[in-house]
Amino acid sequence: MIFRYILFAIRERKVKLQHKITVFQGNAANTAIQLIFSSLYKKLTSILSLQYLVLTSEVEEVEIFKICLEYWNILSAELYREVPYQQIAPSYLRTGNSNNVPTRRQFYSVILSKVRRIMISRMARPEEVLVVENERGEVVREFMKDTDAINLYKNMRETLVYLTHLDYVDTESIMTEKLANQVNNTEWSWKNLNTLCWAIGSISGAMVEDDEKRFLVTVIKELLGLCEQKRGKDNKAIIASNIMYVVGQYPRFLRAHWKFLKTVVNKLFEFMHETHEGVQDMACDTFIKIAQKCRRHFVTVQLGESQAFVDEILTNINGIICHLEPHQVHTFYEAVGNMIAASVDNVQQTKLIEKYMQLPNDVWNTIISEAKKSVDCLKDPEVVSNILNILKTNIRASKALGAPYVHQLTKIYEDILHIYKVTSENINQAIRMNGPMVVKQRLIKSMIAVKEDTLMLIGSFFSKASNIQQVLDQFLTPLYTFVLADYRDCHPEARESEVLNMLAILINKVEDRITPRIPEIFDLTFEHTLHMIDKNFEDYPDHRKNFYILLQSVTNVCFSALLALNATQFKLVYDSIMWALKHTMRTISELGLEILQIMLRKFQTCDPQAAQTFYQIYYLETMQHIFAVVAECSHTS
C-alpha cells in the first residue's frame, strides 16, 4: 500500500513528497549496508528497500534520480574497494565458478544488474556544446564545463565504471542486448541510441584489454550495420555521430590497432565533407580527441607505410578542410598541431611545422603584399575577416605546438605587429570621426578582435616559450614599440585589456630578468589604465581585472622594481591597491588583498631600511583601509 501511494504521488507530480521519501530510502539503505548480515530478516528487508529504490530510480524527475544515483555510487564504490582487482584476467582464462565472487557482491548481484540497466538507459549527455554569437559578432562554440548536466554525466559514468568492474559480463550483456534491439527496431529511437552510445563510451578502460577489443569490435560492426540498414540522412547522421563518439572514447584500442586507427581518421575526413547539421562538428571534435590521445602514432612511420600519416594529412590538408566552417578549421589545426608536437626529431618537426602552416601563411603573405601597396585594404571587411581567421588558426597552433611554435611566429611577428598598429589607427580614426559609439559597429568590432587575437597569440607563445633569452632579445623591443606605445596613445575605448594580461604572462615567464624594463612598462600602461578605472567601481571591468593581475605579477616577481620607484610613483601604486580593496566586485577586492599580502611578505625579506620607511609612512593608513573594508557591510566576501 505504501509503495502504491508513492507511485500515485509521483504520477500526481507531488515531487516534494517523493523527494523526502527518496532521501529517506537512500539514508535507510545506506545505514542498512552496515547491518545487512546481522539476521535473515534484515537481509530481506534491505533487499526490499533496495528494490523500492531501484523502482524510484526509474522516475523521470531528475532531482529524485540524482538522490538515488548518489546511493548507487556509494554502494558500488564500497563493493569495488573491498576487492578492487578481483577480475584481472581476460574472459577466456576465467572459470565459471561463482565461488570466487565475494559474498556481498553475490548478495547484491540481482539489484546491481537492474541498476546497470537503468544507468545505461538513462546515461546523461557527455558534454554540452553551445553555438553562440560572442560580443564581437563571431559565431563560436562554447564547451560548457560546469553545468548540472555535465556533473550528472560524471557521476553516472563513475557509477557505471564501478558497476562494470563488479561484473563486466553483465554490463556487456545488457549493452549488447540493447544494441541488438536498436538493430531489430524494437527499441529504435535517436534518444535510445544516444544514451546507449554515451554509456558504451563512458566505460572505456573498465574492461581487460582483450575483452574491450572484442566488445568494441562487436559494437562498431552493429553500428555500421545499423547505418547501412536505416534510410534518411537524419538517421544516418545520428548513427554516424555515435560511431565517431564511441570510437573516440577508446584510445587504448586505437593505439593498439594502427590500421583501424588510420581507417577511422580517414572516415572522419569523409564526414568533414558531410553538410548535415552537427556531423562536421562531431567529426572535428572526435579528430582532436584521437589526435591528443594517439598523437605519437601519427608522426611515426608505421609498419607497411612509406611515410608518417601526418605527412599524408598535410599533403591533402586543403582537400580535407575545404568544406569546413572557420571554427572547425581551427579545431582541425589544433588537432594536427598536437600530432606535430609529439615528434621527437627537431629537424622533422620544423619541416612539419612549415608544411602545416603553409596554407594560412600563403593567405597571410597575400594580405601583407596588398597592405604594402595600400593600407586601406585593411579596412575591407573580407580582409579583416581573413586576418582574424589566420590569427585564430595561429592561436590554436601555438596552443598545440607549445615552444616549437617559435619557428612560425618568427616568420610573421613583425608583420603581425604592423597590422596591429594600422588596425589600431583605423579604430582611433573612426572614434575621432564618429564618437565612441562607433565601436559597436560590426567592422570596428572585427578590428578590435584583430587586436585582441594578436595579443592572445603573443601571450600564448610567451606562456609556452622555452628559450627565455630569445624572448628577451627578439620579441620584447618590437612589442614595446608597437603594442605598448599604441596602448598609451589610444583612445580609452580602443585600448585592449588583453595588453595587461599579456604583460602579466610575460613577467611570470621571464621573472626577474625583466625587472630593468618594469619602469618602461609602467610609463606606457600604469597611469593610463588607472585613469580609466579610478572614477567608479564599474567602468572597464576587463581592464580593471587585468590591471590588478599585472600589478600582482610585478609585485610577486619584480618587487625590487617597485622599491626603485620614486616616492610619488610608489604612492600611486599603493593607492591603486587600496582602491582595489574598496571594490564590491569580489574578484577585484580579493586581488587587492592578495597583492597587499604579497607586498607585506616581500617587505619582511627585503632591505630593512626600505621596510622601515614603508611602515613609517603606510602602516596606519593600511590598517585604516583594512578595518574600513571589514566594517563595510557591502563587502560580503
C-alpha positions, 0 to 999 in steps of 0.5 A: 500500500505504501509503495502504491501511494508513492507511485500515485504521488509521483504520477500526481507530480507531488515531487516534494513528497517523493523527494523526502521519501527518496532521501529517506530510502537512500539514508535507510539503505545506506545505514542498512549496508552496515547491518545487512548480515546481522539476521535473515530478516534484515537481509530481506528487508534491505533487499526490499528497500533496495528494490523500492529504490531501484523502482524510484530510480526509474522516475523521470524527475531528475532531482529524485534520480540524482538522490538515488544515483548518489546511493548507487555510487556509494554502494558500488564504490564500497563493493569495488574497494573491498576487492578492487582487482578481483577480475584481472584476467581476460574472459577466456582464462576465467572459470565459471565458478561463482565461488570466487565472487565475494559474498556481498557482491553475490548478495547484491548481484540481482539489484546491481544488474537492474541498476546497470540497466537503468544507468545505461538507459538513462546515461546523461549527455557527455558534454554540452556544446553551445553555438553562440554569437560572442560580443564581437559578432563571431559565431563560436562554440562554447564547451560548457564545463560546469553545468548540472548536466555535465556533473550528472554525466560524471557521476553516472559514468563513475557509477557505471565504471564501478558497476562494470568492474563488479561484473563486466559480463553483465554490463556487456550483456545488457549493452549488447542486448540493447544494441541488438534491439536498436538493430531489430527496431524494437527499441529504435529511437535517436534518444535510445541510441544516444544514451546507449552510445554515451554509456558504451563510451563512458566505460572505456578502460573498465574492461581487460584489454582483450575483452574491450577489443572484442566488445568494441569490435562487436559494437562498431560492426552493429553500428555500421550495420545499423547505418547501412540498414536505416534510410534518411540522412537524419538517421544516418547522421545520428548513427554516424555521430555515435560511431565517431563518439564511441570510437573516440572514447577508446584510445587504448584500442586505437593505439593498439590497432594502427590500421583501424586507427588510420581507417577511422581518421580517414572516415572522419575526413569523409564526414568533414565533407558531410553538410548535415547539421552537427556531423562536421562538428562531431567529426572535428571534435572526435579528430582532436580527441584521437589526435591528443590521445594517439598523437605519437602514432601519427608522426611515426612511420608505421609498419607497411607505410612509406611515410608518417600519416601526418605527412599524408594529412598535410599533403591533402590538408586543403582537400580535407578542410575545404568544406569546413566552417572557420571554427572547425578549421581551427579545431582541425589545426589544433588537432594536427598541431598536437600530432606535430608536437609529439615528434621527437626529431627537431629537424622533422618537426620544423619541416612539419611545422612549415608544411602545416602552416603553409596554407594560412601563411600563403593567405597571410603573405597575400594580405601583407603584399596588398597592405604594402601597396595600400593600407586601406585594404585593411579596412575591407571587411573580407580582409579583416575577416581573413586576418582574424581567421589566420590569427585564430588558426595561429592561436590554436597552433601555438596552443598545440605546438607549445615552444616549437611554435617559435619557428612560425611566429618568427616568420610573421611577428613583425608583420603581425605587429604592423597590422596591429598598429594600422588596425589600431589607427583605423579604430582611433580614426573612426572614434575621432570621426564618429564618437565612441559609439562607433565601436559597436559597429560590426567592422570596428568590432572585427578590428578590435578582435584583430587586436585582441587575437594578436595579443592572445597569440603573443601571450600564448607563445610567451606562456609556452616559450622555452628559450627565455633569452630569445624572448628577451632579445627578439620579441620584447623591443618590437612589442614595446614599440608597437603594442605598448606605445599604441596602448598609451596613445589610444583612445580609452575605448580602443585600448585592449585589456588583453595588453595587461594580461599579456604583460602579466604572462610575460613577467611570470615567464621571464621573472626577474630578468625583466625587472630593468624594463618594469619602469618602461612598462609602467610609463606606457600602461600604469597611469593610463589604465588607472585613469580609466578605472579610478572614477567608479567601481564599474567602468572597464571591468576587463581592464580593471581585472587585468590591471590588478593581475599585472600589478600582482605579477610585478609585485610577486616577481619584480618587487625590487622594481617597485622599491626603485620607484620614486616616492610619488610613483610608489604612492600611486601604486599603493593607492591603486591597491587600496582602491582595489580593496574598496571594490564590491566586485569580489574578484577585484577586492580579493586581488587587492588583498592578495597583492597587499599580502604579497607586498607585506611578505616581500617587505619582511625579506627585503632591505630593512631600511626600505621596510622601515620607511614603508611602515613609517609612512603606510602602516596606519593608513593600511590598517585604516583601509583594512578595518574600513573594508571589514566594517563595510557591510557591502563587502560580503566576501 
